Amino acid sequence: MELVIVDTGCANIASVRFAVERLGCPVTVSDDPEVIKSADKVILPGVGSAPAAMQKIETKGLITVVRELTQPTLGICLGMQLMTRQSEEGHVACLGMIASEVKRMQVGNLRLPHMGWNTITPNPDSPLFDGIKDGSYFYFVHSFAVSVCDYTLARCDYGMPFSASIGQGNFMGVQFHPERSGEAGSRLLNNFISQC
């Protein structure tokens, strides 16, 4: 199986790559449209701001390439947010594969960004969360989030309920960092590789 991590130019790709390689899966990092389109599965990572990330993806000529992928594609952190229609962060149009929107979190007196370990409640029917129990801990770093909606695959609470994971069709994403989330994160990546 050929797994490709999209080189968006705005992510800590090395840690994602090492996490996948530890599972025994060969992985390629590329921004070549033909390499990405020919992959069996694709990972779209991202860190930083939505406007900067969309600018880099556009500069690399990858917007249409990513939108038209038909194979299972996993967005991680900002990569998940880029799969939505738009983000309040910079009021930027995103890639639009999942019918949802990203908004600044409203968490009262709690600190933003939401950073550190938090528990999730996964949808038991989602292959992405097979074998991952309700209350499992994952590592988050974010100030913007997708509300709980029809496309939510897992939810989390931090001053407000939000989507820890969303999915529509062959596109799925996680707000947390599975590559930093220990055994549960490894299980999720393995589920994506083997089941999704």
Disulfide bonds with the S-S distance in Angstrom:
none
